[in-house]
Amino acid sequence: MIRGSLFLLIRYVIIIIHIFVIVIVSSIAAGIGSIGTIGVKGIIIGAITALIAWYVWAYMTYFIGVKILPEPQTKADHGELLRTIGFSSSPGLIRVLAIIPGIAGIVFFIASIWMLVAMVIAVRQALDYQSTLRAVGVCMIGWVIQAIILAILFAALGGSHLKPI
């Protein structure tokens, strides 16, 4: 019994570390990709912005999906959704290619769409939705709220010349 519980705990910790690494590396890729737009400081600003944006979007998606727009069978906690959404950040790794002059906009656009599609799939599975359209709606509402929050933060911090990632 104890051995099985210990095995499950170790497995859970390894999964959490793996997800944390994916989200961090994806955020760093966004930072590196931002160098061409805002210079070397883009590594830090871009990475931190991407990390904050991911967490705000994930939390808003949880809140909207579980509290406001659940289906009858929806039962999930914040950690469960963070695990699946963490893996949906993997396509963000291509944002590092935005460092190539002239393609930053298209790289960030492609990465955003790819991450949105992955997130819709993750939300549909984690929240046990029968409807993909509901998962799309939850993700889009969360994304819009996240974009507004980031825009307000950029304006308040004097970074309005920077584009949210």
Protein Blocks (a to p, Z undefined) as FASTA:
>chain_A
ZZmmmmmmmmmmmmmmmmmmmmmmmmmmmmmmmmmmnojmlmmmmmmmmmmmmmmmmmmm
mmmmmmmmccfklccdfklmmmmmmmmmmmmmmmmmmmpghilmmmmmmmmmmmmmmmmm
mmmmmnopablklmmmmmmmmmmmmmmmmmmmmmmnopampccZZ
